[in-house]
């Protein structure tokens, strides 16, 4: 069978593209697999190096050290609660604001959009924000994780741009049938915005789950409102500090079996596992929601 120049080019492209994608997958997965291997490897043995994608001296001591940390379960429950509640409330608030600003009949949409864009570059500073939250009674409470982050200028603008791409004829037809703005938003706009909703929800959920700085600032003295990330951060700090290592390893069978590197690897795996499990369910919406909603006219 004779292959022409066009066929040769196609086969060459397929071969090179396949090789590139395999290399890209390897480069992407290797750091994760290496971290997983270190987390299951003896800490002292890991200091020798040479661990790639399989542990050389298998142990669960690193995970035992992390999971036996005081207040870890409380922090896990608080992190789950703030992630779920924060994602739902923030998504709802941003969706409503985006719908309002995306309507052509709304008189102040340009002024409000400009105002929200300014907030993306200018803020009051750490101390004024802390004093504001303190005067509002948000410090030492769970709601400091929810209320301040309900509205995000970036997320709102992404959703607004996506909604502007929905044909106006759909809304006009619904209005002719007697539907109000609330009905249009719930039954027409929202079902069409599932891709951008899923994208923004993933952004919010990852931010809520990974956040620890707000727990340190506003709920440092309230152990019932601590978060998983804050507890893991304290654990890593204590493991790295030789003076505090005895307290952080008090429930471990052998303190010499864990090191800051091995504990950090175990904490990293525990931290990213929920997001890794969640992402496949939202991935099909992610690309469409981000590309369509991210185009500015």
N, C-alpha and C positions, 0 to 999 in steps of 0.2 A: 504494500500500500504506500502510495506516495503522499508525503506531507508537504504542502506548500509553505511559503514564507509566513503567511498569516497564521497557519496552524502551529508552526514552530514558535512564533511569538506568544501565542496563547498558552501553549504548554510551558514555555519558559516563565511566563508571568505566574502561572499556577504554582510552579515549583518554587519560585522565589518568594511568592506571597505566603505559601505554606511554611517555608523555612523561617520567614520573618515572624509569622504568628506563633510558631513553636518557640522561637527564641524569646519572643515577647512574653509568652506565658511563663517560661522558665524564669526570666528575670523578675516577673511580677510575683510569682509564687515562692521563689526561693527564700526571700527574707521571712515570710510567714512560716514556712516549713522549718527554717533554721531556728526561729524563735521557739517554735513548738518543740523541736528536738532539745534545745537547751533547757526548756522548762521541765522536761522529763528526765534530764540528766543530773547526776550528782554534781552539786555546786562546786566542790573542790576539784573534781575531775574536769569540769568545764573550764576551769582556769588554764588548763593546759592547751586549750584551743583544739582545732582540728575536727570540730563537730560540724556536720553539714546538714543533712536532712533526717538523720537517724541518731537517737541518743546512744552514747557509747557505754554508759553505766546507768541503766534505768533506775529511776526512783520516783516516788510520789511525795518526797519530803518537801519539795518546793511548794506544791499545792497545799499540803497540810499546814505549812507555815503561814501561807496566805489566808486559808480558810479558817484557821484558829485565831485570827486576829480579833481582838475585842471590838465589839460594835460593828463587825462586818455585816452580820445579817440585818441589823437595823439599817445600816447604810444601804444595803441592797434593796430592802423594801422601800426606803425613801427614794432611791434612784428610780426604781420601777414606777412608783407613784408619780414622781415629778415628770418622768418621761411620758407616761400615758396622759395625765391630766394636762401637762404643759403642751403636748402636741395637739390635743383636741381643742383646747381653748385658743391657742395661738392660731391654729389653722382656721377656726371659725371666725375669729376676729379679723384676721388678714383677708379672708375671703369676702366678708361683708364690706370691708373698706375698699377692697379692690373692685368689687361690683359697683359700689357707689361712684368711685372715681372714673371707672371705665364708661359710664353712661354719658352720652353726648349732651343730654339735657341738663346735666349737673353743672351749675354756673361756675363753681369755684374749683373745678377739677385741676386746672393748671396750677393755681396757687397752692393747693394742698399737695400736689405732686412735687412742686418745687420745695415746699416746706419739708417734706419727708426726705427728699434727696439731701438737703442741707444737714439733717440729723445724721446722715451716714458719715459725714466728714467732721462734724463739730459736736462735742459733748461737754458737759459741765466739769468733768474731772472726777477722780476717784473720791476725794474727800467730800465735795459738795453732794455727790450722789449718795454716799454713805449717810451723811447728815439728813438728807431728804428722806431716805428709807427709814431712818431712825425716828424722825418726826411723824412719819406716816404709820409707825407701828409695825413695819414689815420685818425689822430685824428680830432675830430669835423666834422666827415663825416659819412655817412651811411655805407660806404664800409669797415669800421673797423669791422663790424659784419660779413662780407662775406669773404673777401680775406684771412685773417689770418687763418680761419678755413676751407679753401677749402680742404686741405689735412690732413687727420688723419691717423697716422701710424696704429692704432688699426683697424680702419674700412678697410683700404687698405689691411692689412694682412688677415683679415677675408674673404674678397672678393677674394683675391689671392688664399687662401687655397680652397675655393669653386670651383674656376675656374680650379684649378689643378685636381680636381676630374672629370672633363669633358673629355671623351675619346678623345685622339689625332686623332683618325681615322676620326672624324667629320671634323676637320680642314684640314686634309690631303686630304679628298675627295673634300672639297670645293676648295682647292688650285689646284687640278687636273682639276677642272672645270673652272679655271681661276680667282677665287675670290682672292682679295687682303686682307690685314690684316684689313682694315677698314670695308670692306664688311663682313668679318668673324665675327668681333666684334659686328657689328650692327645686322646682320641677323641670326647668329648662336649662339654666346656666350651669348649675352644679353637676348634673349628669354628664355634660359635655366637657367639664373641667377635671375629670378624674385623672388624666395624666399629670397636669400641673399640681393638683392636690397631692398626688402621691409623691411627686418630686419634692415639694415644699415640706410635706410631712416627714420625709426622710431627712431633710436638712435639719428640721427642728428636733426630731428624735435623737439624731446623732449629737447635736449640740447639747441637749438636755442630759443625755446619758454620760457624755464625756466631761461635763462641767464639774469642777471641784473648787475653783477660785471663789465663787460666790458663797459656798459653804464655809470656807475658811474666813471670809470677810464678815459675813452677817450671822452665821450660826456656830461660830467657833466654840462658844461656851454652852451650846445646847446639843448634847449628845443624841437626843431623840430626833433631831433634824439633820444629823450628819448624812453624808452620801457615800456610796461605795467608792467613788473615785477619790474622795478626800481621805478615806481610811486607807486606801492603797497607797496614796501619796505619803501619808504619815508612816506607813510600814516601810516604804522604800527609803525614806529619810532615816528612820531608826536603824534599818539594816546597814545603811552606808555609814552610820555613826557608830564607832566602836564603843563609845560610852553607853549607848542605848541598846546595844545588840542583845544584852542579856534579857531585857524586858520583852523585846520583840520576838525572841526565840524561846520563851519560857515553856511553850507547849510542844516544841519540836523535840523529836527523839535525840537528835544530835545537832548541836549548833554548828559544828564544823562541816556538816553536810550541805549547808546552804550558804550562798554568797549573794552579794547585791545583784550580780548579773543573773543568777538563776532565779532569784525571787522576782526580779524585774521582768524576766521572760514569762514566768507563771502569771504575774499580775497583768501583763499585756494580753495574754491569751484569754484570761477571765474577762477582761474589759471588752475585748472586741468580739467575743463569741455571740452575744445577743444581736449585735448589729449584723454580723455575718449571716446569722440565721434569718434575720428580717429582710435583708437586701434582696434575695432571690424573688420574694413575693412582690416587690415593688420595681424590680429592674425593668420589666416590660413597659412600664409607664415612664421610667426615669428619662430616657433619651428624648422621647417626644415632648415631655413636659418641659425639659430644660431648654431644648433647642427652639421650640416654638415660642415659649414664654420669655426667652431671653433676647428675642429680636426686638430692637427699638425702631420705631417708625420716625 
